[in-house]
Amino acid sequence: MYRILVINPGSTSTKVAIFEDEKSICEEKLSHKVEELDGFERITDQEPMRRAAVEEFLRSHGYSVRDFNAIGARGGILEPIPGGTYKVDEYM
């Protein structure tokens, strides 16, 4: 069995889901208050706040980041790249 964390950051929310193989175990929309987001100068400055929200979601469901075989996400600040699977390293 593979356990996968899926993260979809949006403008005012972060959608997260946990899968075991192809079965969705749980999913949730983590809303972020506009007032809170307005306090960040750049979108990249939101990373610690969004990370904390995802980690709290995981804790509330009895998981930690280390419990996953893979993490899938969309968005980010990389240059456009072809779709597919990539090994994430420090450079990325």
Protein Blocks (a to p, Z undefined) as FASTA:
>chain_A
ZZdddddddfkbccddddehjbcfbdcdddddfklmmmpmbfklmmmmmmmmmmmmmmmn
opafklpfbdcdeedjddcddeddddddfkZZ
